[in-house]
Amino acid sequence: MRTLSLPLLALAAVTAFAQKPCGNTPVYSPCEIVVELPPAVAAKHPNPPASVELWAEFRSPEFKTYKFPAFWDGGARMVFRVTPVEAGNYTYRLSGNVAEFEGKEDKFTAVANPDATAFIKRANAHHWQYTEALKPHLYFGADFTDLAAVETRAKQKFTHLSLPVFSPKLDPAFYKQIDERVAAINGKGMIADLILSPSPAELVKAYTTWSDRERFLRYLAARYSAFNITWQLANEWESSPNARPILKEVGVALKGLDPYGHPRSSRSAVTSAPLGPDGWMDFVINGAPDVTVPAIEHIANTVPQVVLIDAALPEEAFRKRVWNAAISGAYISITGNLADGSPNAKTATGWFDTMSRTRFWDIEPYFDLDGGRAIANPETEYLVYIEHPQKIEMTVEKHGYDVYWVNPSTGEAVKEKKDWKGEMFEGTPPDATRDWILHLSRDGRKEGMLKSYKFESWPIPVQEPERSAVKAPFELVTPPSDMTLKAGEPVKFEIKLKKKTAGTRRMMYMLAGEIVPDGQGTRILATGQEGTLVVPPVMLAKSEGPMNVRLYVLNAPGKLYILDYVFTVKK
């Protein structure tokens, strides 16, 4: 990161900057323009983060405009941190509430950088793309543990590292440490996932008024937008009162403050999908231990998903969690300390290697099979996870396919000697002692497709859910609709099939609830056909309210049903 100090004194007497900042900065490399407040100005602003507002409006070689706030970096030092995304000449102009700097202009030149890692954006409904060259991005996350481990995570092929950046006060010394960590992550070609707060409740506790929170957000946007990052607003949100409106005001503000439009979401105990309708969120993060939630939400939503997976899980549970998440159409991020060389680390890297052999940005959940779960691009390839070894029967497009059997513990793939041709694949895994992955691939076609200018090769299927209770082959029978539920108390639930069909041979069930008048947002109440559900007390702001309960059901052919029920909830 290039830094240049600019001592701007009484600008009535200074007609140009003393030095040229950011000269010959490579594109996608942050550089700094440092402004020193003159002593008289500094004396008027003893707490610069609270009272100094400095902005710089940059114009790119292609005449795109980016507006950046400056951040306070201790003493009288104010910093503009900018990343040029185009080679050529940039101009910029200062504005704000410091009269001495108002209207000052300068320019700098950015140079091409063919080795740069571009920023990312969502693409093709559920996937990711770099902002340059139609290049797909494979989101593969882990937690930052320490600077020494950054090199290890890069060798393990992670593309994202997450780290908390919350401080209850704007302390430059603390954030200089964060700068070092983010720069180290980006320096290895990885993206930093910045977790802005432990929870909405903790954020509001530290920054009690909206002006306080806006100042905090402006500081983070000024300090980190120039890096290659994603914004993750909270580590979890579901347990905080008023979480949804708090995150909405934060997310909307951050959307306006970040000139590069880095992707935004929130981590969650279960899912951040209920925050999507508020207009600020770009992707969903699932923390639920149950594969049902990401599987159903992938069909219900058209944004990328990232599933959080605990590194401390036992080897078999970890492996099955990874691959069930992938077959649900999601990307993965490992939480906790993933020990180098451990079985779980090998499984994670094996997932990356396997997905890298596919057109991962061009495949979706596929349902025309028995014996496993699959993702596919029907004209190109099929990836099947066989959690319980058994015979696979799968309808495919009539072509010739290369056949691979993949060990999900390592990603090691063994190719069958003969290609397979047909439209109904039948086969069994190499042995029945463990789970397996089957990969049917038209390798020649995929190699040719890489020469195409198109990012995607087929229209991603988006279905309209069935909402008719009459057409649904199931119903919620317990609790009865006239039962009053008590917040915080478990209650039994049961969903019964009204009739058995080919479609009901494999079903996924999810119950979600929202007390709309209280504005606390939706929570996942339960998954499965029967069990117990609990209405979280945080959902009920008043003593009593009507709760809309939405039952989501995904059947064997991939058809999504959504049925609505209403219950009264009391404290």
Rosetta blueprint (number, residue, H / E / L):
1 M L
2 R E
3 T E
4 L E
5 S E
6 L E
7 P L
8 L L
9 L L
10 A L
11 L L
12 A L
13 A L
14 V L
15 T L
16 A L
17 F L
18 A L
19 Q L
20 K L
21 P L
22 C L
23 G L
24 N L
25 T E
26 P E
27 V L
28 Y L
29 S L
30 P L
31 C E
32 E E
33 I E
34 V E
35 V E
36 E E
37 L L
38 P L
39 P H
40 A H
41 V H
42 A H
43 A H
44 K H
45 H L
46 P L
47 N L
48 P H
49 P H
50 A H
51 S H
52 V L
53 E L
54 L E
55 W E
56 A E
57 E E
58 F E
59 R E
60 S L
61 P L
62 E L
63 F L
64 K L
65 T E
66 Y E
67 K E
68 F E
69 P E
70 A L
71 F E
72 W E
73 D L
74 G L
75 G L
76 A L
77 R E
78 M E
79 V E
80 F E
81 R E
82 V E
83 T L
84 P L
85 V L
86 E L
87 A L
88 G E
89 N E
90 Y E
91 T E
92 Y E
93 R E
94 L E
95 S E
96 G E
97 N L
98 V L
99 A H
100 E H
101 F H
102 E L
103 G L
104 K L
105 E E
106 D E
107 K E
108 F E
109 T E
110 A E
111 V E
112 A L
113 N L
114 P L
115 D L
116 A L
117 T L
118 A L
119 F L
120 I E
121 K E
122 R E
123 A E
124 N L
125 A L
126 H L
127 H E
128 W E
129 Q E
130 Y E
131 T L
132 E L
133 A L
134 L L
135 K L
136 P E
137 H L
138 L L
139 Y L
140 F E
141 G E
142 A E
143 D E
144 F L
145 T L
146 D L
147 L L
148 A H
149 A H
150 V H
151 E H
152 T H
153 R H
154 A H
155 K H
156 Q L
157 K L
158 F L
159 T L
160 H E
161 L E
162 S E
163 L E
164 P E
165 V L
166 F L
167 S L
168 P L
169 K L
170 L L
171 D L
172 P H
173 A H
174 F H
175 Y H
176 K H
177 Q H
178 I H
179 D H
180 E H
181 R H
182 V H
183 A H
184 A H
185 I H
186 N H
187 G H
188 K L
189 G L
190 M L
191 I E
192 A E
193 D E
194 L E
195 I E
196 L L
197 S L
198 P L
199 S L
200 P H
201 A H
202 E H
203 L H
204 V H
205 K H
206 A H
207 Y L
208 T L
209 T L
210 W H
211 S H
212 D H
213 R H
214 E H
215 R H
216 F H
217 L H
218 R H
219 Y H
220 L H
221 A H
222 A H
223 R H
224 Y H
225 S L
226 A L
227 F L
228 N L
229 I E
230 T E
231 W E
232 Q E
233 L L
234 A L
235 N L
236 E L
237 W L
238 E L
239 S L
240 S L
241 P L
242 N L
243 A H
244 R H
245 P H
246 I H
247 L H
248 K H
249 E H
250 V H
251 G H
252 V H
253 A H
254 L H
255 K H
256 G H
257 L H
258 D L
259 P L
260 Y L
261 G L
262 H L
263 P L
264 R E
265 S E
266 S L
267 R L
268 S L
269 A L
270 V L
271 T E
272 S L
273 A H
274 P H
275 L H
276 G H
277 P H
278 D H
279 G L
280 W L
281 M L
282 D L
283 F L
284 V E
285 I E
286 N E
287 G L
288 A L
289 P L
290 D L
291 V L
292 T H
293 V H
294 P H
295 A H
296 I H
297 E H
298 H H
299 I H
300 A H
301 N L
302 T L
303 V L
304 P L
305 Q E
306 V E
307 V E
308 L E
309 I E
310 D E
311 A L
312 A L
313 L L
314 P L
315 E H
316 E H
317 A H
318 F H
319 R H
320 K H
321 R H
322 V H
323 W H
324 N H
325 A H
326 A H
327 I H
328 S L
329 G L
330 A L
331 Y E
332 I E
333 S E
334 I E
335 T E
336 G L
337 N L
338 L L
339 A L
340 D L
341 G L
342 S L
343 P H
344 N H
345 A H
346 K H
347 T H
348 A H
349 T H
350 G H
351 W H
352 F H
353 D H
354 T H
355 M H
356 S H
357 R L
358 T L
359 R L
360 F H
361 W H
362 D H
363 I L
364 E E
365 P E
366 Y E
367 F L
368 D L
369 L E
370 D E
371 G L
372 G L
373 R E
374 A E
375 I E
376 A E
377 N E
378 P L
379 E L
380 T L
381 E E
382 Y E
383 L E
384 V E
385 Y E
386 I E
387 E L
388 H L
389 P L
390 Q L
391 K L
392 I E
393 E E
394 M E
395 T E
396 V E
397 E E
398 K E
399 H E
400 G E
401 Y E
402 D E
403 V E
404 Y E
405 W E
406 V E
407 N L
408 P L
409 S L
410 T L
411 G L
412 E L
413 A E
414 V E
415 K E
416 E L
417 K L
418 K L
419 D L
420 W E
421 K E
422 G E
423 E E
424 M E
425 F E
426 E E
427 G E
428 T L
429 P L
430 P L
431 D L
432 A L
433 T L
434 R L
435 D L
436 W E
437 I E
438 L E
439 H E
440 L E
441 S E
442 R L
443 D H
444 G H
445 R H
446 K H
447 E H
448 G H
449 M H
450 L L
451 K L
452 S L
453 Y L
454 K L
455 F L
456 E L
457 S L
458 W L
459 P L
460 I L
461 P L
462 V L
463 Q L
464 E L
465 P L
466 E E
467 R L
468 S L
469 A L
470 V L
471 K L
472 A L
473 P L
474 F E
475 E E
476 L E
477 V E
478 T E
479 P L
480 P L
481 S L
482 D L
483 M L
484 T E
485 L E
486 K E
487 A L
488 G L
489 E L
490 P L
491 V E
492 K E
493 F E
494 E E
495 I E
496 K E
497 L E
498 K L
499 K L
500 K L
501 T L
502 A H
503 G H
504 T H
505 R H
506 R L
507 M L
508 M E
509 Y E
510 M E
511 L E
512 A E
513 G E
514 E E
515 I L
516 V H
517 P H
518 D H
519 G L
520 Q L
521 G L
522 T L
523 R E
524 I E
525 L E
526 A E
527 T E
528 G L
529 Q L
530 E E
531 G E
532 T E
533 L E
534 V L
535 V L
536 P L
537 P H
538 V H
539 M H
540 L L
541 A L
542 K L
543 S L
544 E E
545 G E
546 P E
547 M E
548 N E
549 V E
550 R E
551 L E
552 Y E
553 V E
554 L E
555 N L
556 A L
557 P L
558 G L
559 K L
560 L E
561 Y E
562 I E
563 L E
564 D E
565 Y E
566 V E
567 F E
568 T E
569 V E
570 K E
571 K L
